Amino acid sequence: MKKFIFNLIVFTSFVFAQNAPIRISAQQAYNSAWHYYYPKIIITSIVDKIKIKQVIVNKGNCRFSNNDIGYISGRFRPIRLIPRTLKYGEDLEIRLKSSCHLLRVDVKTSQGDWTIEY
């Protein structure tokens, strides 16, 4: 009976992960200008179109800047990260503070809410 329940839990998790419209991954990145490591979250769309409405890291205890700098029309300009609509295969990268120990990421989208725990 215990083996059946374990197999059911593993299978259910796999099915939910397979149906998710996004992939959420984390990486350790290096800032070569300031010589430090920091965590970053990468959200990838695996559907034709999805709107990322909100990203919550560690239940709101790990804050990040909602703005980034992009090179547009020959100038550096601020870019708002969220909300953002992604097409299939597009990524959204969110850089976290180096002091943030990534445990949980909640992503609210136009196709439901998704959570991953590390």
C-alpha positions, 0 to 999 in steps of 0.5 A, spaced: 500 500 500 505 504 501 508 503 495 502 504 491 501 511 494 508 513 493 507 511 486 501 515 485 504 521 488 510 521 483 506 520 477 501 526 479 507 530 480 510 528 473 503 530 470 502 537 473 509 538 471 508 536 464 502 540 463 505 547 466 505 552 461 512 555 463 518 552 466 521 555 472 529 554 473 534 557 477 542 558 476 547 562 480 550 567 476 557 571 476 557 579 476 564 580 473 564 587 474 563 587 481 566 580 483 560 577 486 555 571 485 547 572 485 541 567 484 537 568 478 530 565 476 529 563 469 522 563 466 521 560 460 514 559 456 512 552 453 506 555 450 504 560 444 503 566 448 502 567 456 502 573 460 507 573 467 503 577 472 507 576 478 513 573 481 513 571 488 520 569 491 520 565 498 513 568 500 515 575 498 521 575 503 526 575 497 525 582 493 527 583 487 527 589 482 522 589 477 526 594 472 532 592 468 536 596 463 535 594 456 539 597 449 533 599 445 534 604 439 541 605 440 540 607 448 540 604 454 533 604 457 529 601 463 525 595 461 519 593 466 520 586 467 513 584 470 508 584 467 510 581 461 507 576 455 512 571 453 511 567 446 514 560 445 521 559 447 522 566 450 525 567 457 524 572 463 530 572 467 530 575 474 536 577 478 535 576 485 540 579 491 546 575 493 543 574 500 537 571 497 537 563 499 532 561 493 527 556 496 520 557 493 518 561 487 510 562 485 509 565 478 502 567 477 500 567 469 494 568 465 494 560 465 494 559 472 499 559 478 505 555 478 510 554 484 516 550 485 520 549 491 528 547 491 
